[in-house]
Amino acid sequence: MECKKVRDRLITDYVDKELGTEENTEVGRHLAACSGCREFSEAVQRSAVIPFKEAGEMQPDGVVWQRIQEKIETERARSGNWFGRLADAWVPLLRMPPPVFRVAFVTALILVVVVLAKWPSSYADPAYGYISEQMTFMGELRSGNADLMNGDLKDYDQMFEAIGG
């Protein structure tokens, strides 16, 4: 077994006695043969294992347990109504990894750009342009701009012909 792998195990699973029998034996054999890993193991024992064994078991205040109980009751009450169940269904979706949101955002952005790019061309209608011009013309006449009456009306005739008039 490599030193790096042994040291990783010494910090985690070996100290907690959570290694399988075979892997525990391999680590033990490596420690017997490798003085560098043996020193590392002793350092781990001094700095991470012994201080916690000597500290004893710590008990949190009663206030902590009371707050935990209140939180549990709040969660039970929330799960009991339809809104709480709906919120519980949405929570996993909100915890998706950021790359999923990035892909969804880019996809939505592309969709919006495509729709907006097609929007004006799909609704372009010659009658719309004619009606828009007529509304502008009537608005100017109402405001007292009589100079439009003396202008060239050839553009209006062409527009009228374009829409089938």
N, C-alpha and C positions, 0 to 999 in steps of 0.2 A: 504494500500500500504506500502511496506517495505521501511525503511529509505534509503537503498542502491539504490533502484530503483528511489526513489524521488530525491536523490542527483544527480544521473546520469541525470535525466530529468532537474534538476535545472541548470546544467552546459551546457546543449545543447538546447533541444527543448523548455523548459519553458522560458528561457531567450529570445529566438528568437521569442516567441509567435507562435510556430509551432505545439503545441499540439492540439489534437482534443478537442472538448467541454467536453466530458466525462472525459478524462484523465486530463485535466486542472482543472476540478472541484475536482477530487480525490487528485491532488497535493495540491490544495488550502486547502482542508479539513485536509490533513496531516500536512501542515504547521501550521494550527491553533491549532492542538493538540500536535505537537512535537516541543519542544523548541530547541533541538539540530539541527534539520533541518532548523528551522527558523533562527538560528544564521548562519548556513551554507549559507542560501539564502542571508542574509544580507552581508556576506563576499564576495559572488560571485558578488553581486551588486556593492560593493565598489571596488573590484579589477578588474572585467572584464567588467562591463556594463557602469558604470558612466564615467571612463576615456575615453572610446571610444565615448560616447555621447558628451563629452566636447571637444574632439579633432576636431570635425567637419568633413566635407568631404574633402578628399585629392584628388587632381588631379595630375596625373603624367605629366611629362614634355612632350612637343610636340615631342621630339626625340623618346620617348617610342612608341607613336602612329605611328610615321613614320616607326619604325622598325617592328611594328606589320603589318602595311600595306605592307611593303616589303616582309615579310614572307608569307602573304596571296597571293601576286602576284607570288612569287616563287612557291608556292604550286599549284596554278592554271596552271602555265606554265609547271610544271613537270607532272601534270595530263593530259595535252593535248597531250603528245607524247606516243608512245607505250611502251617505256621503263619505263616511270613514272607509267603507268597503271599496268605494270608487277610488279614493285616494290611495288605498293600499294596492290597488291594481296598477296605478300609474307610477308608484315609487320605483319599481324595477326599471321602468323605461327611463326615468330620470338619472339612474345610476349607470347608464351605459358609458363605456369609455369614450373619451374625447374624439378619437378618430371616427367613430360612428357618427357623431354630430357633425364633424367636418364634412364627411361624405354626403350626409343628408343636406347640409347647408349648400354645398357646391351644386348638388343635384337640383335643389329648389331654385337656386340662382340661375342656373342654365335654363330651367323650365320657364322662369319669369322672363328672361331675356328673349327666348324663342317666341313666347306668347306676345310680348310687346313688339317684337320685330314684325310679326305677322299682323298685328292688330290694325294698323293704319291701312295696309294694302287690302285687307279683306273687307274693310268698310268704306273704301274710297268709292264715292258715288258722284257722278257729275251733277246730279240734282242737288246734292248737299252744297257743293260750291256755289251753284246758282242761287240757292235760297239764302246762303250766307251773305252773298254780295247784295242781294235784294234787301235783306234786313239792314245791312250797313247803309245802303242807299236811302232807305226810308227813314232811318234814324237821323241821317244828315239833313234830309228835307225837313223833318219835324223840327230840327234845331235852327232852321232858317237858312241853311246853306243852299241857295238857289243856283250857285255856279255849276252844280252837277247837271242841271237841266240843259245847259248849253254845251255840254261835252259831247265827245264822240260816242255813240251808242253801238258801234260796230262790235265791240267785245261782248255786249249783252246779246246781240243777235247770234253770234257764234256759239255762245254758251247755250242759248235756247235751242239751236239746231243740234248741238251735241246730245241734248237730253231727249231729242225726238219731237220737238215742237214745231 
